[in-house]
Amino acid sequence: MNEQLYNVSANPHVRDKASTHSIMLDVIIALIPATIFGFWNFGIHAIINTIICIATCVICEYAWQRLMHKKITINDMSATLTGLLLALNLPPEVPFWLPIIGGAFAIIVVKQVFGGLGQNFMNPALGARCFLLISFAGLMTDFSYTGFGGSFDATTSATPLAALKAGESVNLLSMFIGNEAGTVGETSALLLLIGGIYLIVRKVISWRIPVIYIVTLGVFVLLFGGHGFDLTYLAQELCGGGLMLGAFFMATDYVTSPITPNGQIVFALLLGILTGIFRLFGGSAEGVSYAIIFCNLLVPLIERFTTPTAFGKGGKKE
């Protein structure tokens, strides 16, 4: 008699054709418009630093896994994505050795030391950015650049958020399109929105975290920004800094964000509140990176209180 064999595994059982490689590739595709705009806006130095970031992350992942006799996973594109995100979070003309340090920190310290993809407790690219901000504050807050266009030659200026915090006027349309100072990938709110919508339509990410995050920050700004119901000021706060980049591409990281719908809502609410506190009441005009990393650390606690009770033994009785 022929016996039929069954594969038995732990629940939940989800059938999906998506793979790590396909998910990472979709995120990279979504980032291409903002990346190309950043290259055009900030010039050859930004291009070289992006190449260095990606190469460093891939090489460090390969070398660590080879040294530790682990399975080589560079083909899953996660290291490539980490390198790209880190590059987009750097000022355009930092010295070439800085992305090397940042890439090595992201892959080895934040990711591989804790067991690799799926085990890291914070987003590797953001972890590296915050490490560089603490270690090399002067370089990481120098937004001077020389772009390909004549209007960008030898320009040195504060970011729009810094100018806004100082009470100076800023151009909302320029902020939305991206013709402003900032990190390589954060300036164009328009192109980041297009990339984020692409990810939502492709069902790579849920709308909950980015939309609730942005709306929460908007409400916080209206309540505590000191400008009353000024919609222009609100739009400037939402278009400026790393909000769009962080909301759609880093806060939604599968590994470091909650998996339950209720958990994602709590996570997004906390992100909006913390970003508002850091921006409006902190010493810096930005707050997205630190808000996301802080909330990454809270994910186990959030999931503890938002995970649905299992039906059956140990579940709640009616």
Summary of the structure (lengths in Angstrom):
residues: 318
radius of gyration: 20.6
end to end distance: 46.0
largest distance: 82.8
contacts: 1056
relative contact order: 0.11
helix: 61%
strand: 1%
